[in-house]
Amino acid sequence: MSNPSENDAILLADLSGTHRDLLWVLSQTGPSESGRLHHALNDYYTDGIDQAQVCDTLKDLIERDLITKQTHDTTKYRLTESGRRALSARQAWQAGTRNAAGGHE
């Protein structure tokens, strides 16, 4: 039986780099509007990124319960607890605390 951190790591393993990058930006900026997220990714990617792709990616992350959308005066996106755990599991994997096959080193 898998433990919660393995399940969280699996959540991000199936996502595109754009999905993971958007989660990372949200973890660094806190709640943000789509325009700010688009700008951050556009600055990062050599070829830029289309605003529509950012919006589609945000919708997908909402459906996966990794972020939420809050609308008041403006619409802001924020990480859910599942999103935070998934990023933390990914960082642990990247740091080498888990090998590529999913086992401990």
A tleap script that builds the chain and sets N, CA, C and O, in Angstrom:
source leaprc.protein.ff14SB
mol = sequence {
  NMET SER ASN PRO SER GLU ASN ASP ALA ILE
  LEU LEU ALA ASP LEU SER GLY THR HIE ARG
  ASP LEU LEU TRP VAL LEU SER GLN THR GLY
  PRO SER GLU SER GLY ARG LEU HIE HIE ALA
  LEU ASN ASP TYR TYR THR ASP GLY ILE ASP
  GLN ALA GLN VAL CYS ASP THR LEU LYS ASP
  LEU ILE GLU ARG ASP LEU ILE THR LYS GLN
  THR HIE ASP THR THR LYS TYR ARG LEU THR
  GLU SER GLY ARG ARG ALA LEU SER ALA ARG
  GLN ALA TRP GLN ALA GLY THR ARG ASN ALA
  ALA GLY GLY HIE CGLU
}
set mol.1.N position { 0.849 -1.178 0.000 }
set mol.1.CA position { 0.000 0.000 0.000 }
set mol.1.C position { 0.894 1.240 0.000 }
set mol.1.O position { 1.892 1.278 0.719 }
set mol.2.N position { 0.551 2.244 -0.790 }
set mol.2.CA position { 1.388 3.435 -0.889 }
set mol.2.C position { 1.052 4.402 0.236 }
set mol.2.O position { -0.064 4.421 0.754 }
set mol.3.N position { 2.045 5.203 0.598 }
set mol.3.CA position { 1.813 6.201 1.638 }
set mol.3.C position { 1.418 7.522 0.998 }
set mol.3.O position { 1.545 7.674 -0.217 }
set mol.4.N position { 0.933 8.504 1.801 }
set mol.4.CA position { 0.473 9.778 1.235 }
set mol.4.C position { 1.507 10.492 0.385 }
set mol.4.O position { 1.145 11.069 -0.640 }
set mol.5.N position { 2.788 10.481 0.765 }
set mol.5.CA position { 3.779 11.204 -0.030 }
set mol.5.C position { 3.982 10.552 -1.394 }
set mol.5.O position { 4.249 11.247 -2.374 }
set mol.6.N position { 3.858 9.215 -1.469 }
set mol.6.CA position { 3.945 8.552 -2.775 }
set mol.6.C position { 2.763 8.946 -3.654 }
set mol.6.O position { 2.937 9.193 -4.847 }
set mol.7.N position { 1.571 9.007 -3.083 }
set mol.7.CA position { 0.392 9.424 -3.845 }
set mol.7.C position { 0.532 10.860 -4.315 }
set mol.7.O position { 0.159 11.179 -5.444 }
set mol.8.N position { 1.067 11.736 -3.461 }
set mol.8.CA position { 1.266 13.135 -3.835 }
set mol.8.C position { 2.272 13.255 -4.974 }
set mol.8.O position { 2.089 14.064 -5.884 }
set mol.9.N position { 3.334 12.453 -4.926 }
set mol.9.CA position { 4.346 12.488 -5.987 }
set mol.9.C position { 3.743 12.033 -7.305 }
set mol.9.O position { 4.057 12.585 -8.359 }
set mol.10.N position { 2.883 11.034 -7.249 }
set mol.10.CA position { 2.226 10.522 -8.459 }
set mol.10.C position { 1.365 11.599 -9.091 }
set mol.10.O position { 1.280 11.677 -10.317 }
set mol.11.N position { 0.717 12.440 -8.271 }
set mol.11.CA position { -0.119 13.516 -8.800 }
set mol.11.C position { 0.649 14.388 -9.788 }
set mol.11.O position { 0.104 14.771 -10.823 }
set mol.12.N position { 1.892 14.704 -9.489 }
set mol.12.CA position { 2.677 15.576 -10.358 }
set mol.12.C position { 3.415 14.826 -11.450 }
set mol.12.O position { 3.765 15.414 -12.473 }
set mol.13.N position { 3.656 13.548 -11.254 }
set mol.13.CA position { 4.405 12.776 -12.245 }
set mol.13.C position { 3.686 12.735 -13.584 }
set mol.13.O position { 4.332 12.662 -14.629 }
set mol.14.N position { 2.378 12.778 -13.570 }
set mol.14.CA position { 1.600 12.697 -14.805 }
set mol.14.C position { 1.298 14.054 -15.426 }
set mol.14.O position { 0.639 14.126 -16.464 }
set mol.15.N position { 1.769 15.119 -14.811 }
set mol.15.CA position { 1.501 16.462 -15.322 }
set mol.15.C position { 2.608 16.936 -16.249 }
set mol.15.O position { 3.741 16.459 -16.184 }
set mol.16.N position { 2.262 17.880 -17.112 }
set mol.16.CA position { 3.263 18.482 -17.994 }
set mol.16.C position { 4.147 19.435 -17.199 }
set mol.16.O position { 3.834 19.807 -16.068 }
set mol.17.N position { 5.246 19.814 -17.813 }
set mol.17.CA position { 6.131 20.789 -17.202 }
set mol.17.C position { 5.423 22.112 -16.949 }
set mol.17.O position { 5.690 22.775 -15.947 }
set mol.18.N position { 4.536 22.499 -17.834 }
set mol.18.CA position { 3.789 23.746 -17.660 }
set mol.18.C position { 2.921 23.680 -16.410 }
set mol.18.O position { 2.843 24.647 -15.653 }
set mol.19.N position { 2.269 22.542 -16.195 }
set mol.19.CA position { 1.469 22.359 -14.989 }
set mol.19.C position { 2.344 22.516 -13.735 }
set mol.19.O position { 2.002 23.244 -12.804 }
set mol.20.N position { 3.464 21.821 -13.742 }
set mol.20.CA position { 4.352 21.868 -12.573 }
set mol.20.C position { 4.926 23.276 -12.392 }
set mol.20.O position { 5.053 23.748 -11.262 }
set mol.21.N position { 5.269 23.939 -13.479 }
set mol.21.CA position { 5.812 25.295 -13.381 }
set mol.21.C position { 4.775 26.265 -12.814 }
set mol.21.O position { 5.112 27.138 -12.014 }
set mol.22.N position { 3.526 26.116 -13.224 }
set mol.22.CA position { 2.472 26.980 -12.687 }
set mol.22.C position { 2.298 26.750 -11.193 }
set mol.22.O position { 2.126 27.702 -10.431 }
set mol.23.N position { 2.341 25.501 -10.775 }
set mol.23.CA position { 2.256 25.210 -9.347 }
set mol.23.C position { 3.424 25.835 -8.598 }
set mol.23.O position { 3.255 26.394 -7.515 }
set mol.24.N position { 4.610 25.733 -9.187 }
set mol.24.CA position { 5.802 26.306 -8.555 }
set mol.24.C position { 5.664 27.821 -8.414 }
set mol.24.O position { 5.960 28.378 -7.357 }
set mol.25.N position { 5.218 28.484 -9.473 }
set mol.25.CA position { 5.058 29.939 -9.416 }
set mol.25.C position { 4.068 30.305 -8.313 }
set mol.25.O position { 4.310 31.233 -7.542 }
set mol.26.N position { 2.951 29.574 -8.236 }
set mol.26.CA position { 1.972 29.862 -7.183 }
set mol.26.C position { 2.553 29.630 -5.787 }
set mol.26.O position { 2.219 30.351 -4.847 }
set mol.27.N position { 3.405 28.645 -5.655 }
set mol.27.CA position { 4.021 28.393 -4.344 }
set mol.27.C position { 4.952 29.532 -3.951 }
set mol.27.O position { 5.151 29.786 -2.763 }
set mol.28.N position { 5.520 30.215 -4.932 }
set mol.28.CA position { 6.445 31.310 -4.666 }
set mol.28.C position { 5.753 32.659 -4.515 }
set mol.28.O position { 6.212 33.508 -3.750 }
set mol.29.N position { 4.653 32.863 -5.239 }
set mol.29.CA position { 3.996 34.170 -5.250 }
set mol.29.C position { 2.810 34.255 -4.304 }
set mol.29.O position { 2.408 35.351 -3.913 }
set mol.30.N position { 2.251 33.123 -3.933 }
set mol.30.CA position { 0.998 33.143 -3.188 }
set mol.30.C position { -0.140 33.371 -4.157 }
set mol.30.O position { 0.059 33.311 -5.371 }
set mol.31.N position { -1.340 33.633 -3.639 }
set mol.31.CA position { -2.501 33.822 -4.518 }
set mol.31.C position { -2.203 34.861 -5.601 }
set mol.31.O position { -1.720 35.956 -5.315 }
set mol.32.N position { -2.502 34.493 -6.848 }
set mol.32.CA position { -2.169 35.361 -7.977 }
set mol.32.C position { -3.246 35.334 -9.036 }
set mol.32.O position { -3.980 34.356 -9.173 }
set mol.33.N position { -3.332 36.422 -9.784 }
set mol.33.CA position { -4.231 36.506 -10.932 }
set mol.33.C position { -3.593 35.800 -12.124 }
set mol.33.O position { -2.374 35.633 -12.172 }
set mol.34.N position { -4.411 35.389 -13.078 }
set mol.34.CA position { -3.892 34.661 -14.237 }
set mol.34.C position { -2.890 35.492 -15.027 }
set mol.34.O position { -1.922 34.944 -15.555 }
set mol.35.N position { -3.099 36.796 -15.119 }
set mol.35.CA position { -2.167 37.652 -15.854 }
set mol.35.C position { -0.774 37.645 -15.247 }
set mol.35.O position { 0.223 37.624 -15.969 }
set mol.36.N position { -0.705 37.664 -13.932 }
set mol.36.CA position { 0.593 37.618 -13.246 }
set mol.36.C position { 1.275 36.266 -13.471 }
set mol.36.O position { 2.487 36.197 -13.671 }
set mol.37.N position { 0.483 35.200 -13.437 }
set mol.37.CA position { 1.029 33.864 -13.678 }
set mol.37.C position { 1.522 33.738 -15.110 }
set mol.37.O position { 2.589 33.176 -15.357 }
set mol.38.N position { 0.745 34.263 -16.058 }
set mol.38.CA position { 1.139 34.247 -17.462 }
set mol.38.C position { 2.456 34.999 -17.637 }
set mol.38.O position { 3.362 34.523 -18.321 }
set mol.39.N position { 2.556 36.156 -17.029 }
set mol.39.CA position { 3.763 36.971 -17.145 }
set mol.39.C position { 4.987 36.227 -16.603 }
set mol.39.O position { 6.054 36.253 -17.216 }
set mol.40.N position { 4.830 35.565 -15.455 }
set mol.40.CA position { 5.950 34.831 -14.849 }
set mol.40.C position { 6.409 33.699 -15.763 }
set mol.40.O position { 7.610 33.507 -15.953 }
set mol.41.N position { 5.469 32.948 -16.330 }
set mol.41.CA position { 5.843 31.850 -17.223 }
set mol.41.C position { 6.394 32.369 -18.543 }
set mol.41.O position { 7.332 31.798 -19.099 }
set mol.42.N position { 5.818 33.438 -19.037 }
set mol.42.CA position { 6.273 34.021 -20.298 }
set mol.42.C position { 7.723 34.491 -20.181 }
set mol.42.O position { 8.500 34.371 -21.129 }
set mol.43.N position { 8.079 35.023 -19.023 }
set mol.43.CA position { 9.462 35.442 -18.782 }
set mol.43.C position { 10.399 34.246 -18.681 }
set mol.43.O position { 11.568 34.336 -19.056 }
set mol.44.N position { 9.889 33.129 -18.177 }
set mol.44.CA position { 10.718 31.942 -17.955 }
set mol.44.C position { 10.949 31.140 -19.234 }
set mol.44.O position { 12.071 30.705 -19.495 }
set mol.45.N position { 9.903 30.939 -20.032 }
set mol.45.CA position { 10.017 30.115 -21.228 }
set mol.45.C position { 10.667 30.894 -22.370 }
set mol.45.O position { 10.282 32.027 -22.661 }
set mol.46.N position { 11.639 30.284 -23.001 }
set mol.46.CA position { 12.375 30.909 -24.098 }
set mol.46.C position { 11.445 31.355 -25.219 }
set mol.46.O position { 11.584 32.459 -25.744 }
set mol.47.N position { 10.503 30.501 -25.582 }
set mol.47.CA position { 9.567 30.817 -26.668 }
set mol.47.C position { 8.280 31.466 -26.169 }
set mol.47.O position { 7.355 31.673 -26.955 }
set mol.48.N position { 8.204 31.787 -24.895 }
set mol.48.CA position { 6.995 32.375 -24.335 }
set mol.48.C position { 5.901 31.338 -24.181 }
set mol.48.O position { 6.103 30.156 -24.458 }
set mol.49.N position { 4.750 31.792 -23.740 }
set mol.49.CA position { 3.595 30.913 -23.560 }
set mol.49.C position { 2.336 31.717 -23.835 }
set mol.49.O position { 2.253 32.894 -23.483 }
set mol.50.N position { 1.379 31.094 -24.449 }
set mol.50.CA position { 0.118 31.724 -24.815 }
set mol.50.C position { -0.781 31.853 -23.586 }
set mol.50.O position { -0.848 30.935 -22.769 }
set mol.51.N position { -1.468 32.980 -23.453 }
set mol.51.CA position { -2.397 33.208 -22.335 }
set mol.51.C position { -3.471 32.123 -22.280 }
set mol.51.O position { -3.860 31.693 -21.194 }
set mol.52.N position { -3.952 31.679 -23.438 }
set mol.52.CA position { -4.983 30.636 -23.464 }
set mol.52.C position { -4.454 29.330 -22.878 }
set mol.52.O position { -5.189 28.613 -22.199 }
set mol.53.N position { -3.182 29.017 -23.137 }
set mol.53.CA position { -2.595 27.802 -22.575 }
set mol.53.C position { -2.517 27.903 -21.056 }
set mol.53.O position { -2.766 26.925 -20.352 }
set mol.54.N position { -2.176 29.071 -20.557 }
set mol.54.CA position { -2.126 29.269 -19.106 }
set mol.54.C position { -3.520 29.051 -18.522 }
set mol.54.O position { -3.661 28.366 -17.509 }
set mol.55.N position { -4.544 29.619 -19.140 }
set mol.55.CA position { -5.915 29.464 -18.645 }
set mol.55.C position { -6.356 28.003 -18.681 }
set mol.55.O position { -6.982 27.523 -17.736 }
set mol.56.N position { -6.037 27.296 -19.758 }
set mol.56.CA position { -6.376 25.870 -19.846 }
set mol.56.C position { -5.659 25.064 -18.771 }
set mol.56.O position { -6.241 24.157 -18.176 }
set mol.57.N position { -4.415 25.393 -18.527 }
set mol.57.CA position { -3.635 24.692 -17.500 }
set mol.57.C position { -4.208 24.969 -16.121 }
set mol.57.O position { -4.294 24.060 -15.296 }
set mol.58.N position { -4.601 26.205 -15.858 }
set mol.58.CA position { -5.221 26.544 -14.581 }
set mol.58.C position { -6.510 25.739 -14.377 }
set mol.58.O position { -6.744 25.215 -13.288 }
set mol.59.N position { -7.337 25.638 -15.408 }
set mol.59.CA position { -8.574 24.850 -15.311 }
set mol.59.C position { -8.280 23.397 -14.986 }
set mol.59.O position { -8.960 22.788 -14.160 }
set mol.60.N position { -7.273 22.846 -15.630 }
set mol.60.CA position { -6.900 21.459 -15.387 }
set mol.60.C position { -6.424 21.268 -13.946 }
set mol.60.O position { -6.776 20.278 -13.304 }
set mol.61.N position { -5.639 22.196 -13.442 }
set mol.61.CA position { -5.149 22.096 -12.066 }
set mol.61.C position { -6.285 22.214 -11.053 }
set mol.61.O position { -6.234 21.596 -9.989 }
set mol.62.N position { -7.302 22.999 -11.376 }
set mol.62.CA position { -8.490 23.097 -10.517 }
set mol.62.C position { -9.213 21.755 -10.497 }
set mol.62.O position { -9.597 21.267 -9.435 }
set mol.63.N position { -9.399 21.160 -11.678 }
set mol.63.CA position { -10.075 19.863 -11.767 }
set mol.63.C position { -9.343 18.779 -10.989 }
set mol.63.O position { -9.968 17.853 -10.471 }
set mol.64.N position { -8.036 18.889 -10.904 }
set mol.64.CA position { -7.222 17.900 -10.172 }
set mol.64.C position { -7.100 18.254 -8.690 }
set mol.64.O position { -6.398 17.565 -7.948 }
set mol.65.N position { -7.772 19.316 -8.252 }
set mol.65.CA position { -7.766 19.768 -6.865 }
set mol.65.C position { -6.366 20.147 -6.378 }
set mol.65.O position { -6.039 19.950 -5.207 }
set mol.66.N position { -5.548 20.685 -7.270 }
set mol.66.CA position { -4.221 21.151 -6.879 }
set mol.66.C position { -4.199 22.658 -6.629 }
set mol.66.O position { -3.326 23.167 -5.927 }
set mol.67.N position { -5.174 23.367 -7.213 }
set mol.67.CA position { -5.345 24.795 -6.955 }
set mol.67.C position { -6.831 25.100 -6.833 }
set mol.67.O position { -7.677 24.299 -7.233 }
set mol.68.N position { -7.139 26.272 -6.274 }
set mol.68.CA position { -8.515 26.754 -6.224 }
set mol.68.C position { -8.582 28.113 -6.899 }
set mol.68.O position { -7.580 28.813 -7.044 }
set mol.69.N position { -9.780 28.459 -7.301 }
set mol.69.CA position { -10.034 29.750 -7.941 }
set mol.69.C position { -10.960 30.535 -7.019 }
set mol.69.O position { -12.033 30.056 -6.652 }
set mol.70.N position { -10.543 31.730 -6.651 }
set mol.70.CA position { -11.346 32.582 -5.787 }
set mol.70.C position { -11.669 33.869 -6.520 }
set mol.70.O position { -10.777 34.549 -7.028 }
set mol.71.N position { -12.934 34.194 -6.570 }
set mol.71.CA position { -13.361 35.396 -7.273 }
set mol.71.C position { -14.007 36.360 -6.280 }
set mol.71.O position { -15.021 36.041 -5.660 }
set mol.72.N position { -13.420 37.516 -6.142 }
set mol.72.CA position { -13.975 38.614 -5.351 }
set mol.72.C position { -13.958 39.811 -6.294 }
set mol.72.O position { -14.670 39.808 -7.298 }
set mol.73.N position { -13.172 40.819 -5.998 }
set mol.73.CA position { -13.003 41.930 -6.934 }
set mol.73.C position { -12.209 41.461 -8.146 }
set mol.73.O position { -12.448 41.900 -9.271 }
set mol.74.N position { -11.267 40.568 -7.899 }
set mol.74.CA position { -10.457 39.978 -8.966 }
set mol.74.C position { -10.454 38.464 -8.767 }
set mol.74.O position { -10.790 37.968 -7.691 }
set mol.75.N position { -10.077 37.747 -9.801 }
set mol.75.CA position { -9.980 36.291 -9.715 }
set mol.75.C position { -8.539 35.922 -9.396 }
set mol.75.O position { -7.612 36.311 -10.106 }
set mol.76.N position { -8.366 35.171 -8.323 }
set mol.76.CA position { -7.032 34.728 -7.925 }
set mol.76.C position { -7.016 33.223 -7.770 }
set mol.76.O position { -8.012 32.594 -7.412 }
set mol.77.N position { -5.852 32.670 -8.050 }
set mol.77.CA position { -5.628 31.237 -7.933 }
set mol.77.C position { -4.670 31.002 -6.782 }
set mol.77.O position { -3.741 31.778 -6.560 }
set mol.78.N position { -4.910 29.907 -6.042 }
set mol.78.CA position { -4.024 29.568 -4.929 }
set mol.78.C position { -3.893 28.057 -4.828 }
set mol.78.O position { -4.774 27.308 -5.249 }
set mol.79.N position { -2.774 27.629 -4.261 }
set mol.79.CA position { -2.534 26.205 -4.057 }
set mol.79.C position { -3.494 25.648 -3.018 }
set mol.79.O position { -3.831 26.328 -2.049 }
set mol.80.N position { -3.933 24.411 -3.220 }
set mol.80.CA position { -4.669 23.687 -2.197 }
set mol.80.C position { -3.647 22.946 -1.335 }
set mol.80.O position { -2.456 22.938 -1.645 }
set mol.81.N position { -4.107 22.338 -0.276 }
set mol.81.CA position { -3.214 21.531 0.550 }
set mol.81.C position { -2.663 20.364 -0.275 }
set mol.81.O position { -1.496 20.000 -0.129 }
set mol.82.N position { -3.491 19.780 -1.135 }
set mol.82.CA position { -3.019 18.701 -2.019 }
set mol.82.C position { -1.920 19.196 -2.946 }
set mol.82.O position { -0.950 18.484 -3.204 }
set mol.83.N position { -2.073 20.415 -3.446 }
set mol.83.CA position { -1.056 21.005 -4.313 }
set mol.83.C position { 0.251 21.215 -3.584 }
set mol.83.O position { 1.322 20.958 -4.133 }
set mol.84.N position { 0.170 21.687 -2.334 }
set mol.84.CA position { 1.386 21.895 -1.542 }
set mol.84.C position { 2.101 20.571 -1.264 }
set mol.84.O position { 3.323 20.473 -1.378 }
set mol.85.N position { 1.311 19.552 -0.897 }
set mol.85.CA position { 1.910 18.241 -0.614 }
set mol.85.C position { 2.536 17.652 -1.869 }
set mol.85.O position { 3.617 17.066 -1.807 }
set mol.86.N position { 1.865 17.804 -3.007 }
set mol.86.CA position { 2.391 17.265 -4.264 }
set mol.86.C position { 3.707 17.948 -4.635 }
set mol.86.O position { 4.644 17.281 -5.072 }
set mol.87.N position { 3.787 19.256 -4.469 }
set mol.87.CA position { 5.039 19.976 -4.745 }
set mol.87.C position { 6.140 19.542 -3.795 }
set mol.87.O position { 7.286 19.367 -4.210 }
set mol.88.N position { 5.809 19.369 -2.547 }
set mol.88.CA position { 6.792 18.935 -1.559 }
set mol.88.C position { 7.328 17.546 -1.904 }
set mol.88.O position { 8.529 17.298 -1.799 }
set mol.89.N position { 6.435 16.640 -2.316 }
set mol.89.CA position { 6.858 15.287 -2.712 }
set mol.89.C position { 7.745 15.355 -3.947 }
set mol.89.O position { 8.723 14.615 -4.047 }
set mol.90.N position { 7.416 16.231 -4.886 }
set mol.90.CA position { 8.216 16.399 -6.096 }
set mol.90.C position { 9.611 16.919 -5.749 }
set mol.90.O position { 10.609 16.438 -6.286 }
set mol.91.N position { 9.675 17.896 -4.853 }
set mol.91.CA position { 10.963 18.448 -4.445 }
set mol.91.C position { 11.815 17.390 -3.761 }
set mol.91.O position { 13.028 17.343 -3.968 }
set mol.92.N position { 11.197 16.544 -2.950 }
set mol.92.CA position { 11.937 15.465 -2.295 }
set mol.92.C position { 12.496 14.512 -3.341 }
set mol.92.O position { 13.636 14.062 -3.233 }
set mol.93.N position { 11.703 14.211 -4.336 }
set mol.93.CA position { 12.163 13.321 -5.420 }
set mol.93.C position { 13.321 13.972 -6.174 }
set mol.93.O position { 14.318 13.312 -6.468 }
set mol.94.N position { 13.194 15.260 -6.487 }
set mol.94.CA position { 14.248 15.968 -7.208 }
set mol.94.C position { 15.528 16.064 -6.377 }
set mol.94.O position { 16.629 16.059 -6.927 }
set mol.95.N position { 15.386 16.151 -5.081 }
set mol.95.CA position { 16.547 16.257 -4.201 }
set mol.95.C position { 17.264 14.924 -4.046 }
set mol.95.O position { 18.336 14.852 -3.445 }
set mol.96.N position { 16.662 13.866 -4.594 }
set mol.96.CA position { 17.319 12.568 -4.555 }
set mol.96.C position { 16.982 11.727 -3.348 }
set mol.96.O position { 17.643 10.722 -3.090 }
set mol.97.N position { 15.946 12.127 -2.588 }
set mol.97.CA position { 15.571 11.311 -1.447 }
set mol.97.C position { 14.763 10.098 -1.875 }
set mol.97.O position { 14.509 9.196 -1.076 }
set mol.98.N position { 14.358 10.082 -3.148 }
set mol.98.CA position { 13.701 8.921 -3.734 }
set mol.98.C position { 14.325 8.724 -5.108 }
set mol.98.O position { 14.581 9.697 -5.817 }
set mol.99.N position { 14.571 7.479 -5.488 }
set mol.99.CA position { 15.175 7.253 -6.796 }
set mol.99.C position { 14.114 7.220 -7.884 }
set mol.99.O position { 12.921 7.232 -7.579 }
set mol.100.N position { 14.512 7.181 -9.115 }
set mol.100.CA position { 13.596 7.257 -10.251 }
set mol.100.C position { 12.596 6.118 -10.266 }
set mol.100.O position { 11.506 6.281 -10.814 }
set mol.101.N position { 12.916 4.986 -9.696 }
set mol.101.CA position { 11.998 3.847 -9.676 }
set mol.101.C position { 10.968 3.975 -8.552 }
set mol.101.O position { 10.073 3.137 -8.443 }
set mol.102.N position { 11.079 4.993 -7.730 }
set mol.102.CA position { 10.112 5.209 -6.679 }
set mol.102.C position { 10.527 4.656 -5.335 }
set mol.102.O position { 9.800 4.819 -4.355 }
set mol.103.N position { 11.686 4.001 -5.258 }
set mol.103.CA position { 12.155 3.449 -3.995 }
set mol.103.C position { 13.105 4.394 -3.297 }
set mol.103.O position { 13.586 5.367 -3.878 }
set mol.104.N position { 13.363 4.090 -2.045 }
set mol.104.CA position { 14.324 4.905 -1.287 }
set mol.104.C position { 15.743 4.583 -1.724 }
set mol.104.O position { 16.051 3.448 -2.087 }
set mol.105.N position { 16.591 5.582 -1.685 }
set mol.105.CA position { 18.002 5.378 -2.020 }
set mol.105.C position { 18.752 4.885 -0.811 }
set mol.105.O position { 19.958 4.652 -0.886 }
savepdb mol mol.pdb
quit
